[in-house]
Amino acid sequence: MDAVFGIEDGEILAGELPRAKTRLVQAWIELHRDDLMADWKLAMEGHPLFPIDPLK
């Protein structure tokens, strides 16, 4: 199963995940929103991305 999440609100944009996994991804987005937005801007400008810590 795969899903695409919005950075700003953590909502699923496409696909699906089980509820528990969805909540984990949404919590991770909350913790790393600033990093995600910075990487999104870099990606849109064609620059390399900075790594973001995974869930542990």
PyMOL Python script that loads the backbone (N, CA, C, O; Angstrom):
from pymol import cmd

cmd.read_pdbstr("""\
ATOM      1  N   MET A   1       0.842  -1.188   0.000  1.00  0.00           N
ATOM      2  CA  MET A   1       0.000   0.000   0.000  1.00  0.00           C
ATOM      3  C   MET A   1       0.882   1.244   0.000  1.00  0.00           C
ATOM      4  O   MET A   1       1.906   1.292   0.681  1.00  0.00           O
ATOM      5  N   ASP A   2       0.481   2.228  -0.753  1.00  0.00           N
ATOM      6  CA  ASP A   2       1.197   3.492  -0.843  1.00  0.00           C
ATOM      7  C   ASP A   2       0.200   4.631  -0.666  1.00  0.00           C
ATOM      8  O   ASP A   2      -0.992   4.489  -0.941  1.00  0.00           O
ATOM      9  N   ALA A   3       0.712   5.747  -0.206  1.00  0.00           N
ATOM     10  CA  ALA A   3      -0.123   6.936  -0.088  1.00  0.00           C
ATOM     11  C   ALA A   3       0.747   8.169  -0.281  1.00  0.00           C
ATOM     12  O   ALA A   3       1.947   8.151  -0.005  1.00  0.00           O
ATOM     13  N   VAL A   4       0.126   9.231  -0.756  1.00  0.00           N
ATOM     14  CA  VAL A   4       0.769  10.533  -0.907  1.00  0.00           C
ATOM     15  C   VAL A   4       0.080  11.473   0.072  1.00  0.00           C
ATOM     16  O   VAL A   4      -1.147  11.560   0.111  1.00  0.00           O
ATOM     17  N   PHE A   5       0.893  12.178   0.867  1.00  0.00           N
ATOM     18  CA  PHE A   5       0.360  13.070   1.887  1.00  0.00           C
ATOM     19  C   PHE A   5       0.691  14.518   1.564  1.00  0.00           C
ATOM     20  O   PHE A   5       1.747  14.808   1.000  1.00  0.00           O
ATOM     21  N   GLY A   6      -0.201  15.420   1.917  1.00  0.00           N
ATOM     22  CA  GLY A   6       0.070  16.847   1.809  1.00  0.00           C
ATOM     23  C   GLY A   6       0.969  17.281   2.950  1.00  0.00           C
ATOM     24  O   GLY A   6       0.796  16.839   4.087  1.00  0.00           O
ATOM     25  N   ILE A   7       1.927  18.143   2.652  1.00  0.00           N
ATOM     26  CA  ILE A   7       2.841  18.618   3.692  1.00  0.00           C
ATOM     27  C   ILE A   7       2.138  19.556   4.659  1.00  0.00           C
ATOM     28  O   ILE A   7       2.336  19.461   5.871  1.00  0.00           O
ATOM     29  N   GLU A   8       1.334  20.444   4.147  1.00  0.00           N
ATOM     30  CA  GLU A   8       0.748  21.471   5.006  1.00  0.00           C
ATOM     31  C   GLU A   8      -0.280  20.939   5.987  1.00  0.00           C
ATOM     32  O   GLU A   8      -0.334  21.394   7.130  1.00  0.00           O
ATOM     33  N   ASP A   9      -1.108  19.971   5.556  1.00  0.00           N
ATOM     34  CA  ASP A   9      -2.165  19.500   6.454  1.00  0.00           C
ATOM     35  C   ASP A   9      -2.072  18.022   6.810  1.00  0.00           C
ATOM     36  O   ASP A   9      -2.847  17.540   7.636  1.00  0.00           O
ATOM     37  N   GLY A  10      -1.136  17.291   6.200  1.00  0.00           N
ATOM     38  CA  GLY A  10      -0.962  15.876   6.506  1.00  0.00           C
ATOM     39  C   GLY A  10      -2.074  14.977   6.001  1.00  0.00           C
ATOM     40  O   GLY A  10      -2.140  13.806   6.373  1.00  0.00           O
ATOM     41  N   GLU A  11      -2.951  15.508   5.157  1.00  0.00           N
ATOM     42  CA  GLU A  11      -4.053  14.707   4.618  1.00  0.00           C
ATOM     43  C   GLU A  11      -3.570  13.842   3.468  1.00  0.00           C
ATOM     44  O   GLU A  11      -2.643  14.211   2.746  1.00  0.00           O
ATOM     45  N   ILE A  12      -4.203  12.688   3.301  1.00  0.00           N
ATOM     46  CA  ILE A  12      -3.877  11.807   2.184  1.00  0.00           C
ATOM     47  C   ILE A  12      -4.416  12.429   0.895  1.00  0.00           C
ATOM     48  O   ILE A  12      -5.600  12.749   0.787  1.00  0.00           O
ATOM     49  N   LEU A  13      -3.515  12.590  -0.078  1.00  0.00           N
ATOM     50  CA  LEU A  13      -3.899  13.151  -1.372  1.00  0.00           C
ATOM     51  C   LEU A  13      -4.210  12.056  -2.383  1.00  0.00           C
ATOM     52  O   LEU A  13      -5.034  12.242  -3.278  1.00  0.00           O
ATOM     53  N   ALA A  14      -3.547  10.918  -2.235  1.00  0.00           N
ATOM     54  CA  ALA A  14      -3.758   9.793  -3.148  1.00  0.00           C
ATOM     55  C   ALA A  14      -3.345   8.509  -2.441  1.00  0.00           C
ATOM     56  O   ALA A  14      -2.474   8.523  -1.571  1.00  0.00           O
ATOM     57  N   GLY A  15      -3.972   7.406  -2.815  1.00  0.00           N
ATOM     58  CA  GLY A  15      -3.636   6.115  -2.235  1.00  0.00           C
ATOM     59  C   GLY A  15      -4.285   5.911  -0.883  1.00  0.00           C
ATOM     60  O   GLY A  15      -5.221   6.613  -0.499  1.00  0.00           O
ATOM     61  N   GLU A  16      -3.751   4.913  -0.166  1.00  0.00           N
ATOM     62  CA  GLU A  16      -4.299   4.625   1.152  1.00  0.00           C
ATOM     63  C   GLU A  16      -3.282   3.861   1.983  1.00  0.00           C
ATOM     64  O   GLU A  16      -2.407   3.174   1.455  1.00  0.00           O
ATOM     65  N   LEU A  17      -3.417   3.997   3.289  1.00  0.00           N
ATOM     66  CA  LEU A  17      -2.631   3.259   4.277  1.00  0.00           C
ATOM     67  C   LEU A  17      -3.575   2.857   5.401  1.00  0.00           C
ATOM     68  O   LEU A  17      -4.623   3.477   5.578  1.00  0.00           O
ATOM     69  N   PRO A  18      -3.221   1.836   6.157  1.00  0.00           N
ATOM     70  CA  PRO A  18      -4.013   1.531   7.347  1.00  0.00           C
ATOM     71  C   PRO A  18      -4.014   2.737   8.305  1.00  0.00           C
ATOM     72  O   PRO A  18      -3.078   3.536   8.308  1.00  0.00           O
ATOM     73  N   ARG A  19      -5.054   2.852   9.097  1.00  0.00           N
ATOM     74  CA  ARG A  19      -5.240   4.007   9.979  1.00  0.00           C
ATOM     75  C   ARG A  19      -4.040   4.258  10.895  1.00  0.00           C
ATOM     76  O   ARG A  19      -3.610   5.402  11.048  1.00  0.00           O
ATOM     77  N   ALA A  20      -3.495   3.197  11.505  1.00  0.00           N
ATOM     78  CA  ALA A  20      -2.367   3.365  12.430  1.00  0.00           C
ATOM     79  C   ALA A  20      -1.139   3.927  11.703  1.00  0.00           C
ATOM     80  O   ALA A  20      -0.448   4.796  12.235  1.00  0.00           O
ATOM     81  N   LYS A  21      -0.873   3.440  10.508  1.00  0.00           N
ATOM     82  CA  LYS A  21       0.267   3.943   9.739  1.00  0.00           C
ATOM     83  C   LYS A  21       0.027   5.361   9.271  1.00  0.00           C
ATOM     84  O   LYS A  21       0.954   6.171   9.230  1.00  0.00           O
ATOM     85  N   THR A  22      -1.208   5.668   8.918  1.00  0.00           N
ATOM     86  CA  THR A  22      -1.545   7.042   8.531  1.00  0.00           C
ATOM     87  C   THR A  22      -1.258   7.999   9.677  1.00  0.00           C
ATOM     88  O   THR A  22      -0.698   9.073   9.460  1.00  0.00           O
ATOM     89  N   ARG A  23      -1.633   7.625  10.884  1.00  0.00           N
ATOM     90  CA  ARG A  23      -1.375   8.492  12.043  1.00  0.00           C
ATOM     91  C   ARG A  23       0.117   8.678  12.291  1.00  0.00           C
ATOM     92  O   ARG A  23       0.554   9.770  12.654  1.00  0.00           O
ATOM     93  N   LEU A  24       0.898   7.624  12.099  1.00  0.00           N
ATOM     94  CA  LEU A  24       2.354   7.742  12.271  1.00  0.00           C
ATOM     95  C   LEU A  24       2.943   8.709  11.248  1.00  0.00           C
ATOM     96  O   LEU A  24       3.768   9.556  11.592  1.00  0.00           O
ATOM     97  N   VAL A  25       2.522   8.584  10.001  1.00  0.00           N
ATOM     98  CA  VAL A  25       3.020   9.491   8.964  1.00  0.00           C
ATOM     99  C   VAL A  25       2.601  10.926   9.277  1.00  0.00           C
ATOM    100  O   VAL A  25       3.405  11.847   9.132  1.00  0.00           O
ATOM    101  N   GLN A  26       1.377  11.124   9.696  1.00  0.00           N
ATOM    102  CA  GLN A  26       0.908  12.474  10.019  1.00  0.00           C
ATOM    103  C   GLN A  26       1.687  13.068  11.192  1.00  0.00           C
ATOM    104  O   GLN A  26       1.981  14.263  11.193  1.00  0.00           O
ATOM    105  N   ALA A  27       2.024  12.250  12.187  1.00  0.00           N
ATOM    106  CA  ALA A  27       2.832  12.733  13.318  1.00  0.00           C
ATOM    107  C   ALA A  27       4.233  13.109  12.836  1.00  0.00           C
ATOM    108  O   ALA A  27       4.788  14.121  13.263  1.00  0.00           O
ATOM    109  N   TRP A  28       4.806  12.288  11.943  1.00  0.00           N
ATOM    110  CA  TRP A  28       6.126  12.576  11.404  1.00  0.00           C
ATOM    111  C   TRP A  28       6.107  13.878  10.602  1.00  0.00           C
ATOM    112  O   TRP A  28       7.034  14.683  10.693  1.00  0.00           O
ATOM    113  N   ILE A  29       5.055  14.078   9.824  1.00  0.00           N
ATOM    114  CA  ILE A  29       4.917  15.326   9.068  1.00  0.00           C
ATOM    115  C   ILE A  29       4.880  16.518  10.018  1.00  0.00           C
ATOM    116  O   ILE A  29       5.534  17.531   9.769  1.00  0.00           O
ATOM    117  N   GLU A  30       4.122  16.404  11.097  1.00  0.00           N
ATOM    118  CA  GLU A  30       4.047  17.494  12.093  1.00  0.00           C
ATOM    119  C   GLU A  30       5.431  17.840  12.624  1.00  0.00           C
ATOM    120  O   GLU A  30       5.784  19.013  12.745  1.00  0.00           O
ATOM    121  N   LEU A  31       6.215  16.807  12.943  1.00  0.00           N
ATOM    122  CA  LEU A  31       7.547  17.017  13.516  1.00  0.00           C
ATOM    123  C   LEU A  31       8.528  17.609  12.514  1.00  0.00           C
ATOM    124  O   LEU A  31       9.453  18.323  12.902  1.00  0.00           O
ATOM    125  N   HIS A  32       8.338  17.325  11.242  1.00  0.00           N
ATOM    126  CA  HIS A  32       9.319  17.694  10.226  1.00  0.00           C
ATOM    127  C   HIS A  32       8.769  18.625   9.148  1.00  0.00           C
ATOM    128  O   HIS A  32       9.351  18.733   8.069  1.00  0.00           O
ATOM    129  N   ARG A  33       7.664  19.290   9.429  1.00  0.00           N
ATOM    130  CA  ARG A  33       7.023  20.131   8.416  1.00  0.00           C
ATOM    131  C   ARG A  33       7.975  21.173   7.843  1.00  0.00           C
ATOM    132  O   ARG A  33       8.026  21.354   6.627  1.00  0.00           O
ATOM    133  N   ASP A  34       8.730  21.861   8.694  1.00  0.00           N
ATOM    134  CA  ASP A  34       9.648  22.895   8.202  1.00  0.00           C
ATOM    135  C   ASP A  34      10.709  22.295   7.286  1.00  0.00           C
ATOM    136  O   ASP A  34      11.029  22.870   6.246  1.00  0.00           O
ATOM    137  N   ASP A  35      11.259  21.132   7.672  1.00  0.00           N
ATOM    138  CA  ASP A  35      12.254  20.457   6.842  1.00  0.00           C
ATOM    139  C   ASP A  35      11.644  20.012   5.519  1.00  0.00           C
ATOM    140  O   ASP A  35      12.272  20.147   4.469  1.00  0.00           O
ATOM    141  N   LEU A  36      10.435  19.486   5.565  1.00  0.00           N
ATOM    142  CA  LEU A  36       9.755  19.045   4.350  1.00  0.00           C
ATOM    143  C   LEU A  36       9.509  20.218   3.398  1.00  0.00           C
ATOM    144  O   LEU A  36       9.720  20.099   2.191  1.00  0.00           O
ATOM    145  N   MET A  37       9.064  21.340   3.943  1.00  0.00           N
ATOM    146  CA  MET A  37       8.806  22.508   3.102  1.00  0.00           C
ATOM    147  C   MET A  37      10.104  23.036   2.490  1.00  0.00           C
ATOM    148  O   MET A  37      10.125  23.443   1.329  1.00  0.00           O
ATOM    149  N   ALA A  38      11.188  23.028   3.274  1.00  0.00           N
ATOM    150  CA  ALA A  38      12.478  23.477   2.748  1.00  0.00           C
ATOM    151  C   ALA A  38      12.936  22.552   1.620  1.00  0.00           C
ATOM    152  O   ALA A  38      13.403  23.023   0.583  1.00  0.00           O
ATOM    153  N   ASP A  39      12.803  21.231   1.818  1.00  0.00           N
ATOM    154  CA  ASP A  39      13.188  20.286   0.772  1.00  0.00           C
ATOM    155  C   ASP A  39      12.293  20.426  -0.457  1.00  0.00           C
ATOM    156  O   ASP A  39      12.772  20.301  -1.584  1.00  0.00           O
ATOM    157  N   TRP A  40      11.005  20.682  -0.256  1.00  0.00           N
ATOM    158  CA  TRP A  40      10.104  20.871  -1.400  1.00  0.00           C
ATOM    159  C   TRP A  40      10.563  22.057  -2.240  1.00  0.00           C
ATOM    160  O   TRP A  40      10.589  21.983  -3.469  1.00  0.00           O
ATOM    161  N   LYS A  41      10.927  23.155  -1.568  1.00  0.00           N
ATOM    162  CA  LYS A  41      11.399  24.333  -2.294  1.00  0.00           C
ATOM    163  C   LYS A  41      12.676  24.003  -3.064  1.00  0.00           C
ATOM    164  O   LYS A  41      12.820  24.381  -4.227  1.00  0.00           O
ATOM    165  N   LEU A  42      13.605  23.294  -2.412  1.00  0.00           N
ATOM    166  CA  LEU A  42      14.838  22.894  -3.104  1.00  0.00           C
ATOM    167  C   LEU A  42      14.531  22.019  -4.317  1.00  0.00           C
ATOM    168  O   LEU A  42      15.111  22.205  -5.387  1.00  0.00           O
ATOM    169  N   ALA A  43      13.618  21.069  -4.145  1.00  0.00           N
ATOM    170  CA  ALA A  43      13.256  20.167  -5.245  1.00  0.00           C
ATOM    171  C   ALA A  43      12.675  20.953  -6.415  1.00  0.00           C
ATOM    172  O   ALA A  43      13.009  20.686  -7.570  1.00  0.00           O
ATOM    173  N   MET A  44      11.821  21.906  -6.128  1.00  0.00           N
ATOM    174  CA  MET A  44      11.201  22.703  -7.187  1.00  0.00           C
ATOM    175  C   MET A  44      12.229  23.549  -7.940  1.00  0.00           C
ATOM    176  O   MET A  44      12.024  23.899  -9.102  1.00  0.00           O
ATOM    177  N   GLU A  45      13.342  23.874  -7.262  1.00  0.00           N
ATOM    178  CA  GLU A  45      14.403  24.668  -7.883  1.00  0.00           C
ATOM    179  C   GLU A  45      15.488  23.788  -8.498  1.00  0.00           C
ATOM    180  O   GLU A  45      16.466  24.295  -9.046  1.00  0.00           O
ATOM    181  N   GLY A  46      15.314  22.459  -8.406  1.00  0.00           N
ATOM    182  CA  GLY A  46      16.271  21.537  -9.002  1.00  0.00           C
ATOM    183  C   GLY A  46      17.532  21.306  -8.190  1.00  0.00           C
ATOM    184  O   GLY A  46      18.539  20.844  -8.727  1.00  0.00           O
ATOM    185  N   HIS A  47      17.490  21.625  -6.898  1.00  0.00           N
ATOM    186  CA  HIS A  47      18.651  21.447  -6.021  1.00  0.00           C
ATOM    187  C   HIS A  47      18.570  20.114  -5.279  1.00  0.00           C
ATOM    188  O   HIS A  47      17.487  19.544  -5.144  1.00  0.00           O
ATOM    189  N   PRO A  48      19.715  19.614  -4.795  1.00  0.00           N
ATOM    190  CA  PRO A  48      19.689  18.392  -3.980  1.00  0.00           C
ATOM    191  C   PRO A  48      18.934  18.625  -2.676  1.00  0.00           C
ATOM    192  O   PRO A  48      18.898  19.739  -2.153  1.00  0.00           O
ATOM    193  N   LEU A  49      18.333  17.558  -2.162  1.00  0.00           N
ATOM    194  CA  LEU A  49      17.556  17.636  -0.923  1.00  0.00           C
ATOM    195  C   LEU A  49      18.416  17.309   0.283  1.00  0.00           C
ATOM    196  O   LEU A  49      19.421  16.607   0.170  1.00  0.00           O
ATOM    197  N   PHE A  50      18.016  17.822   1.436  1.00  0.00           N
ATOM    198  CA  PHE A  50      18.640  17.458   2.698  1.00  0.00           C
ATOM    199  C   PHE A  50      17.929  16.239   3.265  1.00  0.00           C
ATOM    200  O   PHE A  50      16.705  16.145   3.182  1.00  0.00           O
ATOM    201  N   PRO A  51      18.683  15.299   3.845  1.00  0.00           N
ATOM    202  CA  PRO A  51      18.022  14.127   4.449  1.00  0.00           C
ATOM    203  C   PRO A  51      17.191  14.542   5.664  1.00  0.00           C
ATOM    204  O   PRO A  51      17.552  15.470   6.388  1.00  0.00           O
ATOM    205  N   ILE A  52      16.084  13.848   5.876  1.00  0.00           N
ATOM    206  CA  ILE A  52      15.220  14.088   7.029  1.00  0.00           C
ATOM    207  C   ILE A  52      15.156  12.777   7.800  1.00  0.00           C
ATOM    208  O   ILE A  52      14.965  11.711   7.216  1.00  0.00           O
ATOM    209  N   ASP A  53      15.318  12.867   9.125  1.00  0.00           N
ATOM    210  CA  ASP A  53      15.316  11.668   9.959  1.00  0.00           C
ATOM    211  C   ASP A  53      14.021  10.879   9.809  1.00  0.00           C
ATOM    212  O   ASP A  53      12.934  11.456   9.820  1.00  0.00           O
ATOM    213  N   PRO A  54      14.135   9.560   9.667  1.00  0.00           N
ATOM    214  CA  PRO A  54      12.937   8.709   9.578  1.00  0.00           C
ATOM    215  C   PRO A  54      12.314   8.494  10.949  1.00  0.00           C
ATOM    216  O   PRO A  54      12.882   8.877  11.971  1.00  0.00           O
ATOM    217  N   LEU A  55      11.142   7.878  10.954  1.00  0.00           N
ATOM    218  CA  LEU A  55      10.543   7.438  12.216  1.00  0.00           C
ATOM    219  C   LEU A  55      11.421   6.345  12.800  1.00  0.00           C
ATOM    220  O   LEU A  55      11.986   5.529  12.071  1.00  0.00           O
ATOM    221  N   LYS A  56      11.530   6.338  14.105  1.00  0.00           N
ATOM    222  CA  LYS A  56      12.337   5.296  14.751  1.00  0.00           C
ATOM    223  C   LYS A  56      11.493   4.479  15.686  1.00  0.00           C
ATOM    224  O   LYS A  56      11.996   3.553  16.322  1.00  0.00           O
TER     225      LYS A  56
END
""", "prot")
cmd.dss("prot")
cmd.show_as("cartoon", "prot")
cmd.util.cbc("prot")
cmd.orient("prot")
